[in-house]
Amino acid sequence: MAVTAIVDTGFLVALLRRRDAHRAWAQEQAARHPPPWLTCEAVLSESFHLLGGNGIAELGELLDLGAVSIAFSLAEHRGPVIALMKKYSRLPMGFADACLVRMTEVISDCVVLTSDSDFRIYRRYGRRTIPSVLPS
């Protein structure tokens, strides 16, 4: 069974922004973990905001093609997401990151593609590391 790729804002922005410092890493991960990539609406909001202009069409196309898919409902996971944000309030943990961490708790055999080093600190199920791939 293939590993399910959960994608963060850093991955999406690096993949679509030609001059991003992590573009080569994102392209390499896209080849290793082909779509569909799962994410949450909070990540899409951040990504659309950061990409702006031409990035809106490119990210929209990934959504239209099903390469990026929303696989999270806050209505179903509100309590655990808020609990994660409280637990990591000193970092602080953003809403999108909390949603992604929760996704790793409910999606088996997954990996988070992210440029956010906080994913090395976050824990799922209280003590387990988040399976993630970050740029070196």
Buried (B, 14 or more C-beta within 10 A) or exposed (E): EEEBBBBBBBBBBBBBBEEBEBBEBBEEBBEEBEBBBBBBBBBBEBBBEBBEEEBBEBBBEBEEEEBBBEBBEBEEBEEBBEEBBEBBEEEEBBBBBBBBBBBBBEBEEBBBBBBBEBBEEBBBEEEEEBBBBBBE
